[in-house]
Amino acid sequence: MAIRKALSYTKRRVTHYTRKSMKIKNKNYIRAVPNQKVTKFNMGNVRKLLKGDFTSYIVIYSMMNVQIRDMALEATRQMLNNQLTKLLMDNYSLLCKPYPHQVIRENKTFSGGSKGERVQSGMAHSFGTTMYRSAVVKLGDPVFIIAYADKKHTNAIRELAKSASAKLPCKCKIVYEENRVIPQ
C-alpha cells in the first residue's frame, strides 16, 4: 500500500464527521478506527520525572497549526528514544505530548490509463475509508519534552532534537528550559 505524502493532510483543516460512537449507533460516522501507531507516550525514567529529579528540559514546540500523522510521531519518538538511550542510559525522560485522535479518510482513486472510470465511483460514494490517525497540534504547543539532569549534555541533546524535528511536518522551535512544571 502506497502512503500519500504528509503534505496531503498536514495543512488542512480538521476533517468533520469522523466520530466513532459506541453507545449511540446513529452517531457513528465511521465504521472502524485505525490502530494506534504510537506505542508509548512516556519513555525513559518516568519515576525520576515525577519525583522532580530532572531539572533541565529541552522542548520541541510546533510553530504552526498542523495535523501530525501518527507515523511521523512514532518515527520521531523511536529516533529520539534510541539516541537518548545511547547518550544518557537511563537518566532521561521523553514525553510525547499530542495524542492522535483525528481519523483521516481517503477516497482512493485509480490513476493512470484511460480505464479509470470502471474502477471509480466518482462522487457517488465520496466519503472515503479510514486510513490513518493524526494529532491536531496548534501553534506553540509542545510536541516532545526531553527531561534530563546533567547540564553538560545540553548541546548534544539540542542537536539531537534538531535532527529529530526534520521528521515532523511542521517548523519546530527547540527551547531549553529549567524547572518546568510537568502536569501529572
Contact map, one row per residue, 1 for C-alpha under 8 A:
1110000000000000000000000000000000000000000000000000000000000000000000000000000000000000000000000000000000000000000000000000000000000000000000000000000000000000000000000000000000000000
1111000000000000000000000000000000000000000000000000000000000000000000000000000000000000000000000000000000000000000000000000000000000000000000000000000000000000000000000000000000000000
1111100000000000000000000000000000000000000000000000000000000000000000000000000000000000000000000000000000000000000000000000000000000000000000000000000000000000000000000000000000000000
0111110100000000000000000000000000000000000000000000000000000000000000000000000000000000000000000000000000000000000000000000000000000000000000000000000000000000000000000000000000000000
0011111110000000000000000000000000000000000000000000000000000000000000000000000000000000000000000000000000000000000000000000000000000000000000000000000000000000000000000000000000000000
0001111111000000000000000000000000000000000000000000000000000000000010000000000000000000000000000000000000000000000000000000000000000000000000000000000000000000000000001000000000000000
0000111111100000000000000000000000000000000000000000000000000000000000000000000000000000000000000000000000000000000000000000000000000000000000000000000000000000000000001000000000000000
0001111111110000000000000000000000000000000000000000000000000000000000000000000000000000000000000000000000000000000000000000000000000000000000000000000000000000000000000000000000000000
0000111111110000000000000000000000000000000000000000000000000000001000000000000000000000000000000000000000000000000000000000000000000000000000000000000000000000000000000000000000000000
0000011111110000000000000000000000000000000000000000000000000000011110000000000000000000000000000000000000000000000000000000000000000000000000000000000000000000000000001000000000000000
0000001111111000000000000000000000000000000000000000000000000000111000000000000000000000000000000000000000000000000000000000000000000000000000000000000000000000000000000000000000000000
0000000111111100000000000000000000000000000000000000000000000000011000000000000000000000000000000000000000000000000000000000000000000000000000000000000000000000000000000000000000000000
0000000000111110000000000000000000000000000000000000000000000000000000000000000000000000000000000000000000000000000000000000000000000000000000000000000000000000000000000000000000000000
0000000000011111000000000000000000000000000000000000000000000000001000000000000000000000000000000000010000000000000000000000000000000001000000000000000000000000000000000000000000000000
0000000000001111110000000000000000000000000000000000000000000000000000000000000000000000000000000000011100000000000000000000000000000000000000000000000000000000000000000000000000000000
0000000000000111110000000000000000000000000000000000000000000000000000000000000000000000000000000000000000000000000000000000000000000000000000000000000000000000000000000000000000000000
0000000000000011111000000000110000000000000000000000000000000000000000000000000000000000000000000000000000000000000000000000000000000000000000000000000000000000000000000000000000000000
0000000000000011111100000000110000000000000000000000000000000000000000000000000000000000000000000000011100000000000000000000000000000000000000000000000000000000000000000000000000000000
0000000000000000111110000011110000000000000000000000000000000000000000000000000000000000000000000000000000000000000000000000000000000000000000000000000000000000000000000000000000000000
0000000000000000011111000011111110000000000000000000000000000000000000000000000000000000000000000000000000000000000000000000000000000000000000000000000000000000000000000000000000000000
0000000000000000001111111011000000000000000000000000000000000000000000000000000000000000000000000000000000000000000000000000000000000000000000000000000000000000000000000000000000000000
0000000000000000000111111001000000000000000000000000000000000000000000000000000000000000000000000000000000000000000000000000000000000000000000000000000000000000000000000000000000000000
0000000000000000000011111000000000000000000000000000000000000000000000000000000000000000000000000000000000000000000000000000000000000000000000000000000000000000000000000000000000000000
0000000000000000000011111111000000000000000000000000000000000000000000000000000000000000000000000000000000000000000000000000000000000000000000000000000000000000000000000000000000000000
0000000000000000000011111111000000000000000000000000000000000000000000000000000000000000000000000000000000000000000000000000000000000000000000000000000000000000000000000000000000000000
0000000000000000000000011111000000000000000000000000000000000000000000000000000000000000000000000000000000000000000000000000000000000000000000000000000000000000000000000000000000000000
0000000000000000001110011111100000000000000000000000000000000000000000000000000000000000000000000000000000000000000000000000000000000000000000000000000000000000000000000000000000000000
0000000000000000001111011111111000000000000000000000000000000000000000000000000000000000000000000000000000000000000000000000000000000000000000000000000000000000000000000000000000000000
0000000000000000111100000011111000000000000000000000000000000000000000000000000000000000000000000000000000000000000000000000000000000000000000000000000000000000000000000000000000000000
0000000000000000111100000001111110000000000000000000000000000000000000000000000000000000000000000000000000000000000000000000000001000000000000000000000000000000000000000000000000000000
0000000000000000000100000001111110000000000000000000000000000000000000000000000000000000000000000000000000000000000000000000000000000000000000000000000000000000000000000000000000000000
0000000000000000000100000000011111000000000000000000000000000000000000000000000000000000000000000000000000000000000000000000000001000000000000000000000000000000000000000000000000000000
0000000000000000000100000000011111100000000000000000000000000000000000000000000000000000000000000000001000000000000000000000000001000000000000000000000000000000000000000000000000000000
0000000000000000000000000000000111110000000000000000000000000000000000000000000000000000000000000000001000000000000000000000000001111000000000000000000000000000000000000000000000000000
0000000000000000000000000000000011111000000000000000000000000000000000000000000000000000000000000000000000000000000000000000000000000000000000000000000000000000000000000000000000000000
0000000000000000000000000000000001111110000000000000000000000000000001000000000000000000000000000001000000000000000000000000000000001000000000000000000000000000000000000000000000000000
0000000000000000000000000000000000111110000000000000000000000000000001100100000000000000000000000000000000000000000000000000000000000000000000000000000000000000000000000000000000000000
0000000000000000000000000000000000011111100000000000000000000000000001101100000000000000000000000000000000000000000000000000000000000000000000000000000000000000000000000000000000000000
0000000000000000000000000000000000011111100000000000000000000000000000000100000000000000000000000000000000000000000000000000000000000000000000000000000000000000000000000000000000000000
0000000000000000000000000000000000000111111000000000000000000000000000000000000000000000000000000000000000000000000000000000000000000000000000000000000000000000000000000000000000000000
0000000000000000000000000000000000000111111000000000000000000000000000000000000000000000000001111000000000000000000000000000000000000000000000000000000000000000000000000000000000000000
0000000000000000000000000000000000000001111101000000000000000000000000000000000000000000000011110000000000000000000000000000000000000000000000000000000000000000000000000000000000000000
0000000000000000000000000000000000000001111111000000000000000000000000000000000010000000000011100000000000000000000000000000000000000000000000000000000000000000000000000000000000000000
0000000000000000000000000000000000000000011111000000000000000000000000000000000010001000011111000000000000000000000000000000000000000000000000000000000000000000000000000000000000000000
0000000000000000000000000000000000000000001111111000000000000000000000000000000000000000011110000000000000000000000000000000000000000000000000000000000000000000000000000000000000000000
0000000000000000000000000000000000000000011111111100000000000000000000000000000000000000000010000000000000000000000000000000000000000000000000000000000000000000000000000000000000000000
0000000000000000000000000000000000000000000011111110000000000000000000000000000000000000000000000000000000000000000000000000000000000000000000000000000000000000000000000000000000000000
0000000000000000000000000000000000000000000011111111110000000000000000000000000000000000000000000000000000000000000000000000000000000000000000000000000000000000000000000000000000000000
0000000000000000000000000000000000000000000011111111110000000000000000000000000000000000000010000000000000000000000000000000000000000000000000000010000000000000000000000000000000000000
0000000000000000000000000000000000000000000001111111100000000000000000000000000000000000000000000000000000000000000000000000000000000000000000000000000000000000000000000000000000000001
0000000000000000000000000000000000000000000000111111100000000000000000000000000000000000000000000000000000000000000000000000000000000000000000000000000000000000000000000000000000000000
0000000000000000000000000000000000000000000000011111111000000000000000000000000000000000000000000000000000000000000000000000000000000000000000000000000000000000000000000000000000000000
0000000000000000000000000000000000000000000000011111111000000000000000000000000000000000000000000000000000000000000000000000000000000000000000000000100000000000000000000000000000000000
0000000000000000000000000000000000000000000000011001111110000000000000000000000000000000000100000000000000000000000000000000000000000000000000000011100000000000000000000000000000100000
0000000000000000000000000000000000000000000000000001111110000000000000000000000000000000000000000000000000000000000000000000000000000000000000000011100000000000000000000000000001110000
0000000000000000000000000000000000000000000000000000011111000000000000000000000000000000000000000000000000000000000000000000000000000000000000000011111000000000000000000000000111110000
0000000000000000000000000000000000000000000000000000011111100000000000000000000000000000000000000000000000000000000000000000000000000000000000001111000000000000000000000000000111110000
0000000000000000000000000000000000000000000000000000000111110000000000000000000000000000000000000000000000000000000000000000000000000000000000001110000000001100000000000000011110000000
0000000000000000000000000000000000000000000000000000000011111000000000000000000000000000000000000000000000000000000000000000000000000000000001111100000000000000000000000000011110000000
0000000000000000000000000000000000000000000000000000000001111100000000000000000000000000000000000000000000000000000000000000000000000000000001111000000000000000100010000001111000000000
0000000000000000000000000000000000000000000000000000000000111110000000000000000000000000000000000000000000000000000000000000000000000000000111110000000000000000000000000001111000000000
0000000000000000000000000000000000000000000000000000000000011111100000000000000000000000000000000000000000000000000000000000000000000000111111100000000000000000000000000111100000000000
0000000000000000000000000000000000000000000000000000000000001111100000000000000000000000000000000000000000000000000000000000000000000000011100000000000000000000000000000111100000000000
0000000000000000000000000000000000000000000000000000000000000111110000000000000000000000000000000000000000000000000000000000000000000000111100000000000000000000000000000110000000000000
0000000000100000000000000000000000000000000000000000000000000111111000000000000000000000000000000000000000000000000000000000000000000001111000000000000000000000000000000000000000000000
0000000001110000000000000000000000000000000000000000000000000001111100000000000000000000000000000000000000000000000000000000000000000001111000000000000000000000000000001100000000000000
0000000011110100000000000000000000000000000000000000000000000000111110000000000000000000000000000000000000000000000000000000000000000111100000000000000000000000000000000000000000000000
0000000001000000000000000000000000000000000000000000000000000000011111011000000000000000000000000001000000000000000000000000000000000111100000000000000000000000000000011000000000000000
0000010001000000000000000000000000000000000000000000000000000000001111111000000000000000000000000001000000000000000000000000000000011110000000000000000000000000000000000000000000000000
0000000000000000000000000000000000011100000000000000000000000000000111111100000000000000000000000001000000000000000000000000000000011110000000000000000000000000000000000000000000000000
0000000000000000000000000000000000001100000000000000000000000000000011111110000000000000000000000000000000000000000000000000000000000000000000000000000000000000000000000000000000000000
0000000000000000000000000000000000000000000000000000000000000000000111111111000000000000000000000000000000000000000000000000000000000000000000000000000000000000000000111000000000000000
0000000000000000000000000000000000000100000000000000000000000000000111111111100000000000000000000000000000000000000000000000000000000000000000000000000000000000000000010000000000000000
0000000000000000000000000000000000001110000000000000000000000000000001111111110000000000000000000000000000000000000000000000000000000000000000000000000000000000000000000000000000000000
0000000000000000000000000000000000000000000000000000000000000000000000111111111000000000000000000000000000000000000000000000000000000000000000000000000000000000000000100000000000000000
0000000000000000000000000000000000000000000000000000000000000000000000011111111100000000000000000000000000000000000000000000000000000000000000000000000000000000000110110000000000000000
0000000000000000000000000000000000000000000000000000000000000000000000001111111110000000000000010000000000000000000000000000000000000000000000000000000000000000000000000000000000000000
0000000000000000000000000000000000000000000000000000000000000000000000000111111111000000000000000000000000000000000000000000000000000000000000000000000000000000000000000000000000000000
0000000000000000000000000000000000000000000000000000000000000000000000000011111111100000000000000000000000000000000000000000000000000000000000000000000000000000000100000000000000000000
0000000000000000000000000000000000000000000000000000000000000000000000000001111111110000000000000000000000000000000000000000000000000000000000000000000000000001100100000000000000000000
0000000000000000000000000000000000000000001100000000000000000000000000000000111111111000000001000000000000000000000000000000000000000000000000000000000000000000000000000000000000000000
0000000000000000000000000000000000000000000000000000000000000000000000000000011111111100000000000000000000000000000000000000000000000000000000000000000000000000000000000000000000000000
0000000000000000000000000000000000000000000000000000000000000000000000000000001111111110000000000000000000000000000000000000000000000000000000000000000000000001000000000000000000000000
0000000000000000000000000000000000000000000000000000000000000000000000000000000111111111100100000000000000000000000000000000000000000000000000000000000000001000000000000000000000000000
0000000000000000000000000000000000000000000100000000000000000000000000000000000011111111110000000000000000000000000000000000000000000000000000000000000000000000000000000000000000000000
0000000000000000000000000000000000000000000000000000000000000000000000000000000001111111100000000000000000000000000000000000000000000000000000000000000000000000000000000000000000000000
0000000000000000000000000000000000000000000000000000000000000000000000000000000000111111100000000000000000000000000000000000000000000000000000000000000000000000000000000000000000000000
0000000000000000000000000000000000000000000000000000000000000000000000000000000000011111111100000000000000000000000000000000000000000000000000000000000000000000000000000000000000000000
0000000000000000000000000000000000000000000000000000000000000000000000000000000000011111111100000000000000000000000000000000000000000000000000000000000000000000000000000000000000000000
0000000000000000000000000000000000000000000110000000000000000000000000000000000000001001111100000000000000000000000000000000000000000000000000000000000000000000000000000000000000000000
0000000000000000000000000000000000000000000110000000000000000000000000000000000000000001111110000000000000000000000000000000000000000000000000000001100000000000000000000000000000000000
0000000000000000000000000000000000000000000110000000010000000000000000000000000000010001111111000000000000000000000000000000000000000000000000000111100000000000000000000000000000000000
0000000000000000000000000000000000000000011111001000000000000000000000000000000000000000001111100000000000000000000000000000000000000000000000000111000000000000000000000000000000000000
0000000000000000000000000000000000000000111100000000000000000000000000000000000010000000000111110000000000000000000000000000000000000000000000011110000000000000000000000000000000000000
0000000000000000000000000000000000000000111000000000000000000000000000000000000000000000000011111000000000000000000000000000000000000000000000011100000000000000000000000000000000000000
0000000000000000000000000000000000000000110000000000000000000000000000000000100000000000000001111100000000000000000000000000000000000000000000111000000000000000000000000000000000000000
0000000000000000000000000000000000000000100000000000000000000000000000000000000000000000000000111110000000000000000000000000000000000000000001111000000000000000000000000000000000000000
0000000000000000000000000000000000000000000000000000000000000000000000000000000000000000000000011111000000000000000000000000000000000011100001100000000000000000000000000000000000000000
0000000000000000000000000000000000000000000000000000000000000000000000000000000000000000000000001111100000000000000000000000000000000110000000000000000000000000000000000000000000000000
0000000000000000000000000000000000010000000000000000000000000000000111000000000000000000000000000111110000000000000000000000000000001111000000000000000000000000000000000000000000000000
0000000000000000000000000000000000000000000000000000000000000000000000000000000000000000000000000011111000000000000000000000000000001111000000000000000000000000000000000000000000000000
0000000000000110010000000000000000000000000000000000000000000000000000000000000000000000000000000001111100000000000000000000000000001111000000000000000000000000000000000000000000000000
0000000000000010010000000000000011000000000000000000000000000000000000000000000000000000000000000000111110000000000000000000000001111100000000000000000000000000000000000000000000000000
0000000000000010010000000000000000000000000000000000000000000000000000000000000000000000000000000000011111000000000000000000000001111100000000000000000000000000000000000000000000000000
0000000000000000000000000000000000000000000000000000000000000000000000000000000000000000000000000000001111100000000000000000001111110000000000000000000000000000000000000000000000000000
0000000000000000000000000000000000000000000000000000000000000000000000000000000000000000000000000000000111110000000000000000001111100000000000000000000000000000000000000000000000000000
0000000000000000000000000000000000000000000000000000000000000000000000000000000000000000000000000000000011111000000000000000011110000000000000000000000000000000000000000000000000000000
0000000000000000000000000000000000000000000000000000000000000000000000000000000000000000000000000000000001111100000000000000000100000000000000000000000000000000000000000000000000000000
0000000000000000000000000000000000000000000000000000000000000000000000000000000000000000000000000000000000111110000100110000000000000000000000000000000000000000000000000000000000000000
0000000000000000000000000000000000000000000000000000000000000000000000000000000000000000000000000000000000011111000100110000000000000000000000000000000000000000000000000000000000000000
0000000000000000000000000000000000000000000000000000000000000000000000000000000000000000000000000000000000001111100100000000000000000000000000000000000000000000000000000000000000000000
0000000000000000000000000000000000000000000000000000000000000000000000000000000000000000000000000000000000000111110100000000000000000000000000000000000000000000000000000000000000000000
0000000000000000000000000000000000000000000000000000000000000000000000000000000000000000000000000000000000000011111100000000000000000000000000000000000000000000000000000000000000000000
0000000000000000000000000000000000000000000000000000000000000000000000000000000000000000000000000000000000000001111110000000000000000000000000000000000000000000000000000000000000000000
0000000000000000000000000000000000000000000000000000000000000000000000000000000000000000000000000000000000000000111111100000000000000000000000000000000000000000000000000000000000000000
0000000000000000000000000000000000000000000000000000000000000000000000000000000000000000000000000000000000001111111111110000000000000000000000000000000000000000000000000000000000000000
0000000000000000000000000000000000000000000000000000000000000000000000000000000000000000000000000000000000000000011111111000000000000000000000000000000000000000000000000000000000000000
0000000000000000000000000000000000000000000000000000000000000000000000000000000000000000000000000000000000000000001111111000000000000000000000000000000000000000000000000000000000000000
0000000000000000000000000000000000000000000000000000000000000000000000000000000000000000000000000000000000001100001111111000000000000000000000000000000000000000000000000000000000000000
0000000000000000000000000000000000000000000000000000000000000000000000000000000000000000000000000000000000001100000111111100000000000000000000000000000000000000000000000000000000000000
0000000000000000000000000000000000000000000000000000000000000000000000000000000000000000000000000000000000000000000011111111110000000000000000000000000000000000000000000000000000000000
0000000000000000000000000000000000000000000000000000000000000000000000000000000000000000000000000000000000000000000000011111110000000000000000000000000000000000000000000000000000000000
0000000000000000000000000000000000000000000000000000000000000000000000000000000000000000000000000000000000000000000000001111110000000000000000000000000000000000000000000000000000000000
0000000000000000000000000000000000000000000000000000000000000000000000000000000000000000000000000000000000000000000000001111110000000000000000000000000000000000000000000000000000000000
0000000000000000000000000000000000000000000000000000000000000000000000000000000000000000000000000000000000000000000000001111111100000000000000000000000000000000000000000000000000000000
0000000000000000000000000000000000000000000000000000000000000000000000000000000000000000000000000000000000100000000000001111111100000000000000000000000000000000000000000000000000000000
0000000000000000000000000000000000000000000000000000000000000000000000000000000000000000000000000000000011100000000000000000111110000000000000000000000000000000000000000000000000000000
0000000000000000000000000000000000000000000000000000000000000000000000000000000000000000000000000000000011110000000000000000111111000000000000000000000000000000000000000000000000000000
0000000000000000000000000000000000000000000000000000000000000000000000000000000000000000000000000000000011100000000000000000001111100000000000000000000000000000000000000000000000000000
0000000000000000000000000000010111000000000000000000000000000000000000000000000000000000000000000000001111000000000000000000000111110000000000000000000000000000000000000000000000000000
0000000000000000000000000000000001000000000000000000000000000000000000000000000000000000000000000000001111000000000000000000000011111000000000000000000000000000000000000000000000000000
0000000000000000000000000000000001000000000000000000000000000000000011000000000000000000000000000000001110000000000000000000000001111100000000000000000000000000000000000000000000000000
0000000000000000000000000000000001010000000000000000000000000000000011000000000000000000000000000001111100000000000000000000000000111110000000000000000000000000000000000000000000000000
0000000000000000000000000000000000000000000000000000000000000000001111000000000000000000000000000011111100000000000000000000000000011111000000000000000000000000000000000000000000000000
0000000000000000000000000000000000000000000000000000000000000000001111000000000000000000000000000111110000000000000000000000000000001111100000000000000000000000000000000000000000000000
0000000000000100000000000000000000000000000000000000000000000000111100000000000000000000000000000101110000000000000000000000000000000111110000000000000000000000000000000000000000000000
0000000000000000000000000000000000000000000000000000000000000101111100000000000000000000000000000100000000000000000000000000000000000011111010100000000000000000000000000000000000000000
0000000000000000000000000000000000000000000000000000000000000111110000000000000000000000000000000000000000000000000000000000000000000001111110000000000000000000000000000000000000000000
0000000000000000000000000000000000000000000000000000000000000111110000000000000000000000000000000000000000000000000000000000000000000000111110000000000000000000000000000000000000000000
0000000000000000000000000000000000000000000000000000000000001111000000000000000000000000000000000000000000000000000000000000000000000000011111000000000000000000000000000000000000000000
0000000000000000000000000000000000000000000000000000000000001100000000000000000000000000000000000000000000000000000000000000000000000000111111100000000000000000000000000000000000000000
0000000000000000000000000000000000000000000000000000000000111100000000000000000000000000000000001100000000000000000000000000000000000000000111111000000000000000000000000000000000000000
0000000000000000000000000000000000000000000000000000000000111100000000000000000000000000000000011100000000000000000000000000000000000000100011111000000000000000000000000000000000000000
0000000000000000000000000000000000000000000000000000000000111000000000000000000000000000000001111000000000000000000000000000000000000000000001111100000000000000000000000000000000000000
0000000000000000000000000000000000000000000000000000000011110000000000000000000000000000000001111000000000000000000000000000000000000000000001111110000000000000000000000000000000000000
0000000000000000000000000000000000000000000000000000000011100000000000000000000000000000000111100000000000000000000000000000000000000000000000011111000000000000000000000000000000000000
0000000000000000000000000000000000000000000000001000011111000000000000000000000000000000000111000000000000000000000000000000000000000000000000001111100000000000000000000000000000000000
0000000000000000000000000000000000000000000000000000011110000000000000000000000000000000001110000000000000000000000000000000000000000000000000000111111000000000000000000000000000000000
0000000000000000000000000000000000000000000000000000111100000000000000000000000000000000001100000000000000000000000000000000000000000000000000000011111000000000000000000000000000000000
0000000000000000000000000000000000000000000000000000000100000000000000000000000000000000000000000000000000000000000000000000000000000000000000000001111111000000000000000000000000000000
0000000000000000000000000000000000000000000000000000000100000000000000000000000000000000000000000000000000000000000000000000000000000000000000000001111111000000000000000000000000000000
0000000000000000000000000000000000000000000000000000000000000000000000000000000000000000000000000000000000000000000000000000000000000000000000000000011111100000000000000000000000000000
0000000000000000000000000000000000000000000000000000000000000000000000000000000000000000000000000000000000000000000000000000000000000000000000000000011111111000000000000000000000000000
0000000000000000000000000000000000000000000000000000000000000000000000000000000000000000000000000000000000000000000000000000000000000000000000000000011111111100000000000000000000000000
0000000000000000000000000000000000000000000000000000000000000000000000000000000000000000000000000000000000000000000000000000000000000000000000000000000111111110000000000000000000000000
0000000000000000000000000000000000000000000000000000000000000000000000000000000000000000000000000000000000000000000000000000000000000000000000000000000011111111000000000000000000000000
0000000000000000000000000000000000000000000000000000000001000000000000000000000000010000000000000000000000000000000000000000000000000000000000000000000011111111100000000000000000000000
0000000000000000000000000000000000000000000000000000000001000000000000000000000000000000000000000000000000000000000000000000000000000000000000000000000001111111110000000000010000000000
0000000000000000000000000000000000000000000000000000000000000000000000000000000000000000000000000000000000000000000000000000000000000000000000000000000000111111111000000000000000000000
0000000000000000000000000000000000000000000000000000000000000000000000000000000100100000000000000000000000000000000000000000000000000000000000000000000000011111111100000000000000000000
0000000000000000000000000000000000000000000000000000000000010000000000000000000100000000000000000000000000000000000000000000000000000000000000000000000000001111111110000000010000000000
0000000000000000000000000000000000000000000000000000000000000000000000000000000000000000000000000000000000000000000000000000000000000000000000000000000000000111111111000000010000000000
0000000000000000000000000000000000000000000000000000000000000000000000000000000000000000000000000000000000000000000000000000000000000000000000000000000000000011111111100000000000000000
0000000000000000000000000000000000000000000000000000000000000000000000000001001100000000000000000000000000000000000000000000000000000000000000000000000000000001111111110000000000000000
0000000000000000000000000000000000000000000000000000000000010000000000000001000000000000000000000000000000000000000000000000000000000000000000000000000000000000111111110011000000000000
0000000000000000000000000000000000000000000000000000000000000000000000000000000000000000000000000000000000000000000000000000000000000000000000000000000000000000011111111000000000000000
0000000000000000000000000000000000000000000000000000000000000000000000010011000000000000000000000000000000000000000000000000000000000000000000000000000000000000001111111000000000000000
0000000000000000000000000000000000000000000000000000000000000000000100011001000000000000000000000000000000000000000000000000000000000000000000000000000000000000000111111110000000000000
0000011001000000000000000000000000000000000000000000000000000000010100010000000000000000000000000000000000000000000000000000000000000000000000000000000000000000000001111110000000000000
0000000000000000000000000000000000000000000000000000000000000111010000000000000000000000000000000000000000000000000000000000000000000000000000000000000000000000000000011111000000000000
0000000000000000000000000000000000000000000000000000000000000111000000000000000000000000000000000000000000000000000000000000000000000000000000000000000000000000000010011111100000000000
0000000000000000000000000000000000000000000000000000000000011110000000000000000000000000000000000000000000000000000000000000000000000000000000000000000000000000000010000111110000000000
0000000000000000000000000000000000000000000000000000000000011110000000000000000000000000000000000000000000000000000000000000000000000000000000000000000000000000000000000011111000000000
0000000000000000000000000000000000000000000000000000000001111000000000000000000000000000000000000000000000000000000000000000000000000000000000000000000000000100110000000001111100000000
0000000000000000000000000000000000000000000000000000000001111000000000000000000000000000000000000000000000000000000000000000000000000000000000000000000000000000000000000000111110000000
0000000000000000000000000000000000000000000000000000000111100000000000000000000000000000000000000000000000000000000000000000000000000000000000000000000000000000000000000000011111000000
0000000000000000000000000000000000000000000000000000000111100000000000000000000000000000000000000000000000000000000000000000000000000000000000000000000000000000000000000000001111110000
0000000000000000000000000000000000000000000000000000001110000000000000000000000000000000000000000000000000000000000000000000000000000000000000000000000000000000000000000000000111110000
0000000000000000000000000000000000000000000000000000011110000000000000000000000000000000000000000000000000000000000000000000000000000000000000000000000000000000000000000000000011111000
0000000000000000000000000000000000000000000000000000001110000000000000000000000000000000000000000000000000000000000000000000000000000000000000000000000000000000000000000000000011111100
0000000000000000000000000000000000000000000000000000000000000000000000000000000000000000000000000000000000000000000000000000000000000000000000000000000000000000000000000000000000111110
0000000000000000000000000000000000000000000000000000000000000000000000000000000000000000000000000000000000000000000000000000000000000000000000000000000000000000000000000000000000011111
0000000000000000000000000000000000000000000000000000000000000000000000000000000000000000000000000000000000000000000000000000000000000000000000000000000000000000000000000000000000001111
0000000000000000000000000000000000000000000000000100000000000000000000000000000000000000000000000000000000000000000000000000000000000000000000000000000000000000000000000000000000000111
